[in-house]
């Protein structure tokens, strides 16, 4: 029983450490990107392909697992950003701790091109 608790505690500690390391990496990348220009369309498209295409599809119409059809979205920039950062109750995960602010803004601009 004690061994089981030790293993569980160690697992939790490793998980929390990994989560903290991810957030630290984002902060480091944001500091490095502070003086960079906004993402160009090609960079944003590549980011979309890596993070969004599997559910939303290349043209934004795929709708896998309840994903929104981005080609008919009427969301404002701030609404798109909120969804990217916080996910939604339909299964989209939050990206606020996975993408830098520059990357999030680039995705907002790219998603609008799918309309």
HELIX and SHEET records of a PDB file:
HELIX    1   1 UNK A    2  UNK A   33  1                                  32    
HELIX    2   2 UNK A   41  UNK A   51  1                                  11    
HELIX    3   3 UNK A   53  UNK A   56  1                                   4    
HELIX    4   4 UNK A   64  UNK A   66  5                                   3    
HELIX    5   5 UNK A   70  UNK A   72  5                                   3    
HELIX    6   6 UNK A   77  UNK A   86  1                                  10    
HELIX    7   7 UNK A  101  UNK A  113  1                                  13    
END                                                                             
